[in-house]
Amino acid sequence: GQPSPTLSGGEAQRIKLVTELAKVRADFAADGNAGNNPPRASRLAPRARPTLYVLDEPTVGLHMADVEKLIRVLHRLVDAGNTVVVIEHNLDIWADADWIIDLGPEGGDGGGRVVAQGTPEVMAKSGSHTGKVLAAFLRERGRAVPVAAS
C-alpha cells in the first residue's frame, strides 16, 4: 500500500525483480519446466530476448534469510538465459557469484582499475583486499580456498 515514489532504491529494485521473475516463471511454464530447478550448468533457452540486469546493492536492508532468497532469484534469472551484474558488498553474494570483477586497488581516486577477476575461488587467492576478505569468508563456510598469490 506504500506509494511507489516513497520506496527506497533497494525496495524499488526488489519490486522490479519480482516483476521480472514473474516473466521468467511464465517462460518456464510455457516450456513445461514449471516447478523444476534445472541444474545451473544447463541454461534454458530463453523464449524472449535475454535481458541484462544491473543491480546496485540489492541486499541493503535485507534479513539474511531474504538474502538467500534473493540469491535463488538471481540464479533463476541467469538459468533463464539472462545476464545479471550485481554491484555488492555482501559476502554471501560474492561467494555465490559465477564471476567477480574487483575494482580498486582502493576507493575513490585510488580505484577504478580491474585489480582481479574470476570465480570466488580465484578471487580468494588473488591477494587483493577483496580476495583476502573473501578467502576468510569461504574458509569459515568450509569451502576449499587455494593459497593466496604472493
C-alpha positions as CSV (number, residue, x, y, z in Angstrom):
1,G,0.0,0.0,0.0
2,Q,3.0,2.3,0.0
3,P,3.1,4.8,-2.9
4,S,6.0,3.8,-5.3
5,P,7.7,7.3,-5.2
6,T,8.3,6.8,-1.5
7,L,10.2,3.5,-1.9
8,S,13.9,3.4,-1.3
9,G,16.2,2.4,-4.2
10,G,16.6,-1.1,-2.9
11,E,12.9,-1.6,-2.4
12,A,12.2,-0.3,-5.9
13,Q,14.9,-2.7,-7.3
14,R,13.2,-5.7,-5.5
15,I,9.8,-4.7,-6.9
16,K,11.3,-4.7,-10.4
17,L,13.0,-8.1,-9.7
18,V,9.6,-9.6,-8.7
19,T,8.1,-8.4,-11.9
20,E,10.9,-9.8,-14.0
21,L,10.9,-13.1,-12.1
22,A,7.2,-13.5,-12.8
23,K,8.1,-13.2,-16.5
24,V,10.8,-15.9,-16.1
25,R,8.3,-18.2,-14.3
26,A,5.8,-17.7,-17.2
27,D,8.6,-18.7,-19.6
28,F,9.4,-21.8,-17.5
29,A,5.7,-22.8,-17.5
30,A,5.4,-22.3,-21.3
31,D,8.4,-24.6,-21.8
32,G,6.9,-27.2,-19.5
33,N,9.6,-26.6,-16.8
34,A,7.3,-25.0,-14.1
35,G,8.4,-26.1,-10.7
36,N,11.6,-27.6,-11.9
37,N,15.0,-26.3,-10.8
38,P,17.3,-27.1,-13.8
39,P,21.0,-27.5,-13.0
40,R,22.9,-24.3,-13.2
41,A,25.2,-25.8,-15.8
42,S,22.3,-26.4,-18.2
43,R,21.0,-23.0,-19.3
44,L,17.5,-22.8,-20.6
45,A,16.9,-21.3,-24.0
46,P,15.1,-18.0,-23.3
47,R,11.7,-17.6,-25.0
48,A,12.3,-13.9,-25.5
49,R,15.5,-11.8,-26.0
50,P,17.8,-12.2,-23.0
51,T,17.9,-9.3,-20.6
52,L,20.8,-7.6,-18.9
53,Y,20.0,-6.8,-15.2
54,V,22.3,-4.4,-13.3
55,L,21.6,-4.3,-9.6
56,D,23.2,-1.8,-7.2
57,E,23.5,-3.2,-3.6
58,P,20.2,-5.2,-3.7
59,T,20.8,-6.8,-0.3
60,V,20.8,-3.5,1.6
61,G,18.3,-3.8,4.4
62,L,17.5,-7.4,3.8
63,H,17.5,-10.1,6.5
64,M,19.9,-13.0,5.9
65,A,17.0,-15.3,5.1
66,D,15.9,-12.8,2.4
67,V,19.5,-12.6,1.0
68,E,19.3,-16.4,0.4
69,K,16.0,-16.0,-1.4
70,L,17.5,-13.1,-3.5
71,I,20.4,-15.4,-4.5
72,R,18.0,-18.0,-5.6
73,V,16.0,-15.4,-7.7
74,L,19.3,-14.2,-9.3
75,H,20.2,-17.8,-10.2
76,R,16.7,-18.3,-11.8
77,L,17.2,-15.2,-13.9
78,V,20.6,-16.5,-15.1
79,D,19.2,-20.0,-15.6
80,A,16.6,-18.5,-17.9
81,G,19.3,-17.1,-20.2
82,N,19.7,-13.6,-18.8
83,T,22.8,-11.8,-17.6
84,V,22.9,-10.4,-14.0
85,V,25.5,-7.9,-12.9
86,V,25.4,-7.1,-9.2
87,I,27.3,-4.3,-7.5
88,E,27.5,-5.6,-4.0
89,H,29.5,-5.7,-0.7
90,N,27.6,-8.7,0.7
91,L,29.9,-11.7,1.2
92,D,27.1,-14.2,0.6
93,I,26.5,-12.7,-2.9
94,W,30.3,-12.8,-3.6
95,A,30.6,-16.4,-2.5
96,D,27.8,-17.5,-4.8
97,A,28.7,-15.5,-7.8
98,D,29.7,-17.1,-11.1
99,W,32.3,-14.3,-11.7
100,I,33.6,-11.4,-9.7
101,I,35.3,-8.2,-11.0
102,D,37.3,-6.5,-8.3
103,L,37.8,-2.8,-8.9
104,G,40.5,-0.9,-6.9
105,P,43.0,-1.1,-5.5
106,E,41.5,1.5,-3.2
107,G,38.3,3.5,-3.1
108,G,37.7,6.9,-4.7
109,D,40.6,8.4,-6.6
110,G,42.7,5.4,-5.7
111,G,40.4,3.0,-7.5
112,G,38.8,2.4,-10.9
113,R,41.1,-0.3,-12.2
114,V,40.4,-4.0,-12.5
115,V,42.6,-5.5,-9.7
116,A,41.4,-9.1,-10.1
117,Q,38.6,-11.1,-11.7
118,G,37.4,-14.7,-11.7
119,T,35.4,-17.2,-9.8
120,P,35.1,-16.8,-6.0
121,E,37.9,-19.3,-5.5
122,V,40.2,-17.5,-8.0
123,M,39.4,-14.2,-6.3
124,A,40.2,-15.7,-2.9
125,K,43.7,-16.4,-4.0
126,S,44.2,-13.1,-5.8
127,G,45.8,-11.3,-2.8
128,S,43.5,-8.2,-3.4
129,H,41.7,-6.6,-0.5
130,T,38.5,-8.3,-1.7
131,G,40.3,-11.6,-2.2
132,K,41.6,-11.7,1.3
133,V,38.2,-11.0,2.9
134,L,36.5,-13.5,0.6
135,A,39.1,-16.2,1.4
136,A,38.4,-15.9,5.1
137,F,34.7,-16.0,4.5
138,L,34.9,-19.1,2.3
139,R,37.1,-20.8,4.9
140,E,34.5,-20.1,7.6
141,R,32.0,-21.8,5.4
142,G,34.2,-24.9,4.9
143,R,34.9,-24.2,1.2
144,A,38.4,-25.1,-0.1
145,V,40.4,-21.9,-0.7
146,P,43.6,-22.1,-2.7
147,V,46.7,-20.4,-1.3
148,A,46.8,-16.7,-2.0
149,A,49.2,-15.3,-4.6
150,S,52.3,-13.6,-3.1
